Amino acid sequence: MTAETVLQQEPKRRRGGGRAANMRGKGPIITQSPWVTPTFTDAPVEPLSIDSVHAVHEGAMRVLEEIGIQFLHPKAVDILVREGCTVLEDGVTILMGRDFVMEKIALAPSQFTITPRNPERRITVGGRHLTFGQVGSPPNYSNLDEGRQTGHRRAYRDLVKMTQYFNCLHFISGYPVEPVDIHASVRHLDAMHDKLVLCDKVVHAYSLGTERIEDNIEMVRLASGLSHDAFEASPRMFTNINSTSPLKHDWPMLDGAMRMAERNQPTVVSPFTLSGAMAPVTLAGAVAQQTAEGLAAIALLQCVRPGSPAVYGSFTSNVDMRTGSPAFGTPEYMRATQMSGQMARFYDLPLRASNTCAANCPDAQAAWESAFSLWGAITGQTNMVYHAAGWLEGGLCASYEKFVMDCGTLQQMQHYVQPVPVTEADIAVDAIRDVGAGGHFFGTPHTQERYETAFYQPFLSDWSNFENWEDRGALPTEKRANTLWKGILEEFEPPAMDPDNRAALDEFVERRKREGGAPTDF
């Protein structure tokens, strides 16, 4: 059975009723803002003084010099020892001098561009650029129709389609839900195939050992129709690795990251530093440990290939000290993200953070925790916001309704960061003079020329009065979102793809499946 046959046999969802069912042939399901990669114009929020930034840096350097980081990959250890680092008696703990670390991380670019198979969807990572990607890696999904379910390929493809549809999403990160109905040996092949066929935005590949990352690299290359030299000439995809906090980098992620660096492809290094559990209970201590773990891996990647792109990742939050469960959208999470922004700028590296919540359904808690998480990312001037749409349950579930709700917020945030024009026409003294005392501006030429685009228009919020809202069914936000995602999926059309590139991609996937894919423990 070919990959194309699998897609053709995918079960069709029953068509929903209401507004989505009545919109066929009547234009787009929503009126969304055009594709744009926004840039920050405001100053960032910086909780730390410059002396405090240096103090956190000093703490990170002491961790690297005095305590060390474990690298559970013999090649990584060999590379670092060859570069002058010290390995302790256990054979895996590496001590790095600060001069070595600072010399190596200075080689990483402060910003870089990633070009997917559709060059019009290229993004710049770093500097004052802001990008969003959807929720990645939850094992479960939920929606109001099906409830909470274990992830499978149909749900995975639904969420990939939604990632493609929304202009406020710039890259597709980890699997938007894990398609566990596909065997682990070939899951990476089907999942990346779906990403590349259903989406033409920048794609992520998991660094989970040799075969998976090598297969995904080749698939991205084939989908773009590039020679090996052209692929390596500039970034075309990215990966993310997490340290096993505290103070450890595991073999599969190191192996994938080093292979990506060899090919000049970016790695986001995101320590999993939950304050009070896997990191100190103090924010300064947690960010210092995060910095040490992140810089250690970035230094390694610069030894593999000097100048290869890398991103400083922040995932520092706190735990509920009563239960040990992760907490998100907290004041501590916001501050840690802003502090991480200061550290990333101190090292002249791009920053990754996340839009997260601990809520179990798309309710008010989900909205406010995500809003606070996103606010920390925006004010901290994050370059790549992971998990920006669809995250629930501390990352254990992808919600269709929350996906739509989050995209409404992301689109609003993109509008918010736009510069405020202050021309003579914008200051509008003549309009104020014409209206005079006690008048109104509704009918003035100044208003009439601008009213259609003067203010942001949401696609999900309902601004009608109570009576009109009640007449239309009194739908709360999550039910309106439910109607929208059904319409989006019903009307979805895959982006165009070069037939020769598609054929090469299909042939590669089928050949690798025949060869058995990647080894597993099953």
SESENU-910718 format. One line per field, with one value per residue (C-alpha): x, y, z; chain. Coordinates in steps of 0.02 Angstrom, whole numbers, plus 50000, padded with zeros to 5 digits. Each point is the difference from the previous one (the first is absolute). Example, Ala and Ser with C-alpha at 12.3 -4.5 7.8 and 13.67 -1.06 7.14 Angstrom:
<pts>
u	50615;50069 $
v	49775;50172 $
w	50390;49967 $
mol	A;A $
</pts>
This chain:
<pts>
u	50000;50072;50001;49876;49882;50005;49948;49860;49932;49995;49824;49898;49925;49814;49956;49955;49847;49977;50101;50142;49880;49915;50155;50053;50022;49978;50180;50125;49946;50080;50076;50175;50148;50119;50159;50132;50152;49986;50142;50011;50002;49982;50137;50002;49950;50159;49978;50187;50124;50159;50090;49870;50023;50187;49963;49891;50135;50130;49893;49982;50187;50035;49883;50094;50172;49975;49856;49990;49871;49978;50011;49938;50073;50178;50025;49946;50121;50142;49967;49997;50157;50088;49950;50083;49856;50024;49907;49979;50028;49823;50046;49847;50007;50084;50074;50010;50099;49906;50122;49967;49811;49997;50116;49891;49829;50064;50013;49812;49905;49892;49865;49972;49868;49916;49929;49869;49944;49894;50125;49858;49983;50180;50026;50139;50046;50087;50022;49831;49903;49851;49934;49870;49981;49861;49995;50125;50012;49843;49946;49814;49878;49827;49853;49819;49939;50117;50056;50178;50083;50171;50084;49988;50041;49833;50009;50183;49956;49855;50116;50133;49865;49951;50183;50008;49835;50035;50111;50052;50097;50171;50076;49942;50093;49987;49854;49841;49940;50096;49928;50021;49903;50156;50138;50146;50122;49916;49901;50129;49984;49811;49995;50131;49919;49835;50085;50086;49847;49866;50106;50127;50066;50165;50003;50076;50079;50024;50179;49965;50150;50092;49872;49856;50095;50092;49836;49916;50146;49991;49811;50011;50136;49898;49841;50092;50088;50173;50171;50098;50111;49851;49916;50152;50030;49864;49873;49850;49928;50035;50001;49978;50092;49963;50129;49949;50008;50092;50166;49985;49991;49943;50065;49852;49982;50186;50018;49862;50061;50178;49939;49895;50149;50106;49873;49990;49822;49940;49981;49895;50073;49863;50044;49851;50026;49845;50042;49981;50014;50137;50076;50024;49842;50065;49975;50179;50067;49883;50049;50184;49983;49899;50138;50138;49910;49955;50169;50090;49906;50015;50189;50007;49905;50121;50142;49909;49977;50052;49863;49859;49836;49943;49866;50000;49842;49902;49878;50023;49840;49953;49910;49852;50095;49846;49996;50159;49899;50066;49918;49993;49942;50059;50088;50158;49982;49978;50150;50109;49960;50042;50161;50042;49978;50130;50121;49974;50037;50151;50070;49936;49898;49821;49871;49868;49859;49823;49814;49943;49865;49955;49812;49911;49871;49983;49925;50038;50151;50072;49974;50077;50149;50039;49977;50124;50123;49987;50018;50163;50061;49951;50069;50158;50016;50002;50048;49919;49843;49971;49833;49915;49836;49905;50094;49901;50036;50179;50039;49912;49856;49970;49829;49918;49897;50148;50099;49874;49988;50188;50013;49876;50118;50155;49924;49957;50178;50070;49893;50054;50187;49977;50076;49878;50005;50016;49991;49914;49848;49999;50005;49846;49999;49898;49868;49991;49978;49863;49899;50022;49926;49856;50004;50041;50124;49893;49963;50159;50106;50144;49897;49916;50168;50064;49857;50015;50180;50016;49977;50041;49854;49997;49936;49945;49943;49815;49975;49811;49881;49919;49836;50084;50121;49854;49901;50147;50003;50095;50158;50148;50175;50045;49842;50034;50177;49926;49898;50150;50120;49871;49980;50187;50030;49854;50063;50186;50102;50182;50129;50072;50153;50116;49950;50179;50042;49843;50045;50176;49932;49873;50131;50119;49865;49949;50179;50042;49843;50053;50170;49916;50015;50084;50042;49889;49993;49839 $
v	50000;50168;50156;50077;49851;50020;50182;49957;49870;50119;49998;50155;50093;50024;50174;50116;50108;50184;50140;49891;49890;50150;50089;49892;50111;50158;50050;49961;49926;50145;50165;49988;50116;49969;49900;50110;49970;50138;50094;50079;50189;50028;49980;49830;49979;49966;49949;49985;50142;49983;49951;49863;49937;49986;49911;49869;49981;49975;49865;49910;50008;49929;49854;49964;50020;49923;49875;49952;49934;49818;49959;49823;49985;49938;50105;50158;49961;49968;50163;50103;49918;50031;50183;50011;49963;49884;49835;49933;49820;49947;50028;50108;50156;50144;50155;50151;50157;50163;50063;49844;50018;50184;49974;49860;50079;50159;49898;49969;50129;50125;49975;49889;49962;49831;49969;49861;49918;50155;50145;50123;49921;50031;50066;50094;49941;50120;50187;50083;49869;49907;49832;49876;49812;49884;49880;49859;49822;49970;49817;50045;50114;50063;50089;50028;49864;49857;50042;49955;49866;49923;50078;49920;50045;50078;50119;50034;50047;50108;50104;50011;50068;50130;50049;50029;50095;50132;50142;50042;49836;50008;49829;49824;49934;49826;49886;50099;49835;49837;49880;49845;49891;50005;49882;50091;49930;50092;50135;50132;49959;50016;50149;50101;49950;50072;50159;50029;49960;50089;50149;50109;50089;49972;49825;49924;49828;49902;49964;49823;49904;49974;49926;50115;50162;49941;49944;50165;50102;49905;50020;50189;50008;49898;50099;50158;49920;50052;49928;49954;50152;50117;49925;50029;50176;50072;49942;49903;49921;49993;49887;50024;49906;49998;49968;49873;50125;50012;50003;49862;49985;49829;49900;50007;50189;50033;49883;50087;50174;49963;49929;50156;50111;49902;50046;50184;49980;50088;49921;50077;49950;50003;49940;49929;50101;49998;50107;49902;49830;49985;50170;50110;50070;50177;50078;50066;49825;49917;50121;49979;49811;50019;50110;49879;49851;50096;50080;49834;49921;50154;50001;49817;50037;50140;49874;49886;50139;50177;50123;49874;50081;49973;50071;50028;49915;50047;49882;50053;49998;49947;49851;49991;49965;49911;49869;50015;50033;50128;50171;50118;50176;50046;50162;49896;49932;50175;50067;49850;50028;50185;49959;49872;50134;50104;49853;49959;50180;50000;49853;50071;49843;49979;49954;49864;49997;49928;50039;49879;49964;49868;50003;49838;50073;50156;50106;50166;49928;49941;50172;50100;49884;49998;50189;50023;49876;50087;50171;49942;49940;50161;50119;49894;50015;49816;49958;49827;49969;49813;49921;50162;49918;49853;49959;49928;49897;50058;49935;49831;50045;50096;50081;50044;50138;50068;50001;50120;50103;50017;50052;50138;50060;49981;50102;50135;49999;50016;50154;50066;49998;50104;50175;50140;50127;50182;50105;50169;49911;49877;50138;50070;50179;50055;49867;50054;50181;49953;49904;50127;49993;49879;49922;49823;49922;49865;50097;50099;49973;49950;49857;49952;49979;49884;49913;49833;49972;50116;49867;49816;49885;49831;49842;49911;50132;50043;50186;49999;50051;49871;49990;49970;49874;49909;49999;49915;49857;50077;49907;50012;50020;49816;49958;50138;49931;49826;50064;50087;49853;49890;50126;50022;49813;49979;50135;49958;49981;49942;50124;49970;49889;49967;49829;49941;50048;49911;49843;49999;50024;49859;49880;50036;49969;49836;49940;50042;49909;49845;50013;50003;50184;50037;49870;49997;49915;49910 $
w	50000;49951;50107;49878;50021;50189;49983;49879;50122;50146;50076;49969;50146;49999;49942;50143;50004;50035;49925;49931;49903;49923;49941;49852;49850;50102;50022;50138;50166;50091;49950;50068;49992;49854;50019;50080;50110;50131;50082;50171;50006;50189;50127;50089;50182;50098;50182;50030;50016;49899;50161;50028;49822;50034;50164;49912;49867;50136;50079;49832;49970;50173;49964;49838;50078;50173;49986;49816;49879;49954;49814;49974;49825;49973;49844;50092;50142;49878;49909;50160;50071;49836;50016;50171;50119;50150;50020;50176;50054;49956;49817;49962;50111;49910;50080;49884;50029;49976;49869;49897;50019;49954;49852;49931;50023;49918;49839;49994;49897;50092;49869;49849;49869;49975;49826;49982;49837;49967;50004;50032;50173;50053;50175;50088;50174;50117;50014;50022;49901;50074;49939;50065;49985;50057;50148;49983;50066;50106;50008;50003;49911;50041;49923;50050;49881;50043;50177;50050;49895;49974;49849;49828;49821;49955;50148;49961;49821;50058;50108;49863;49885;50129;50019;49813;49999;50131;49939;50178;50009;49918;50029;50040;50151;50077;49959;50044;50074;50004;49868;50107;49877;49888;50056;50080;49872;49857;50088;49960;49815;49990;50118;49905;49835;50061;50060;49834;49893;50104;50052;49910;50154;50091;50077;50155;50012;50161;50053;50058;49938;49838;49880;50042;49980;49844;49920;50041;49933;49837;49988;50023;49868;49876;50031;49950;49852;50063;49972;50156;49980;49978;50153;50109;49935;50113;50131;49932;50158;50186;50151;50187;50136;50186;50133;50131;50139;50111;49908;49871;49810;49936;49852;49878;50004;49995;49852;49904;50044;49946;49835;49972;50038;49877;49866;50056;50065;50160;50171;50138;50169;50133;50176;50094;50157;50110;50151;50161;49914;49867;50040;50154;50079;49971;49828;49993;50038;49874;49862;50043;49984;49839;49931;50045;49923;49843;49969;50025;49855;49890;50030;49947;49839;49959;50018;49877;49872;50042;49955;49999;50056;50180;50113;50189;50062;50156;50083;50180;50099;50176;50073;50117;50162;50070;49862;49898;49841;49876;50006;49852;49968;50174;50050;50018;49824;49930;50094;49954;49816;50012;50092;49867;49869;50090;50006;49816;49953;50116;49898;49835;49966;49938;50133;50005;50130;50006;50016;50135;50127;50129;49966;49954;49881;49892;50139;50083;50090;49834;49926;50141;50029;49814;49991;50142;49924;49832;50082;50081;49830;49912;50131;50014;49811;49957;49822;49992;50103;50012;50046;49951;49946;50074;50161;50147;50157;50019;49826;50011;49886;49838;49995;49835;50081;50097;49837;49922;50160;50010;49818;50038;50136;49893;49860;50127;50069;49824;49978;50170;49960;49843;50011;50036;49857;50056;49843;49989;49927;50145;50131;49911;50062;49849;50035;50182;49943;49877;50130;50136;50175;50026;49826;49944;49880;49919;49842;49978;49843;50114;50072;49836;49916;50136;50089;49910;50054;50150;50133;50021;49958;50090;49916;50159;50125;50001;50024;49978;50138;50112;49904;49831;50078;50079;49837;49912;50126;50146;49949;50120;49928;49993;49902;49876;49982;49973;49854;49924;50002;49917;49861;49981;49981;49883;49883;50016;49842;50008;49937;49828;49987;49854;49927;49979;50179;50062;49903;50071;50175;49981;49930;50143;50132;49922;49982;50181;50058;49904;50085;50170;50044;50167;50133;50154;50167;49956 $
mol	A;A;A;A;A;A;A;A;A;A;A;A;A;A;A;A;A;A;A;A;A;A;A;A;A;A;A;A;A;A;A;A;A;A;A;A;A;A;A;A;A;A;A;A;A;A;A;A;A;A;A;A;A;A;A;A;A;A;A;A;A;A;A;A;A;A;A;A;A;A;A;A;A;A;A;A;A;A;A;A;A;A;A;A;A;A;A;A;A;A;A;A;A;A;A;A;A;A;A;A;A;A;A;A;A;A;A;A;A;A;A;A;A;A;A;A;A;A;A;A;A;A;A;A;A;A;A;A;A;A;A;A;A;A;A;A;A;A;A;A;A;A;A;A;A;A;A;A;A;A;A;A;A;A;A;A;A;A;A;A;A;A;A;A;A;A;A;A;A;A;A;A;A;A;A;A;A;A;A;A;A;A;A;A;A;A;A;A;A;A;A;A;A;A;A;A;A;A;A;A;A;A;A;A;A;A;A;A;A;A;A;A;A;A;A;A;A;A;A;A;A;A;A;A;A;A;A;A;A;A;A;A;A;A;A;A;A;A;A;A;A;A;A;A;A;A;A;A;A;A;A;A;A;A;A;A;A;A;A;A;A;A;A;A;A;A;A;A;A;A;A;A;A;A;A;A;A;A;A;A;A;A;A;A;A;A;A;A;A;A;A;A;A;A;A;A;A;A;A;A;A;A;A;A;A;A;A;A;A;A;A;A;A;A;A;A;A;A;A;A;A;A;A;A;A;A;A;A;A;A;A;A;A;A;A;A;A;A;A;A;A;A;A;A;A;A;A;A;A;A;A;A;A;A;A;A;A;A;A;A;A;A;A;A;A;A;A;A;A;A;A;A;A;A;A;A;A;A;A;A;A;A;A;A;A;A;A;A;A;A;A;A;A;A;A;A;A;A;A;A;A;A;A;A;A;A;A;A;A;A;A;A;A;A;A;A;A;A;A;A;A;A;A;A;A;A;A;A;A;A;A;A;A;A;A;A;A;A;A;A;A;A;A;A;A;A;A;A;A;A;A;A;A;A;A;A;A;A;A;A;A;A;A;A;A;A;A;A;A;A;A;A;A;A;A;A;A;A;A;A;A;A;A;A;A;A;A;A;A;A;A;A;A;A;A;A;A;A;A;A;A;A;A;A;A;A;A;A;A;A;A;A;A;A;A;A;A;A;A;A;A;A $
</pts>
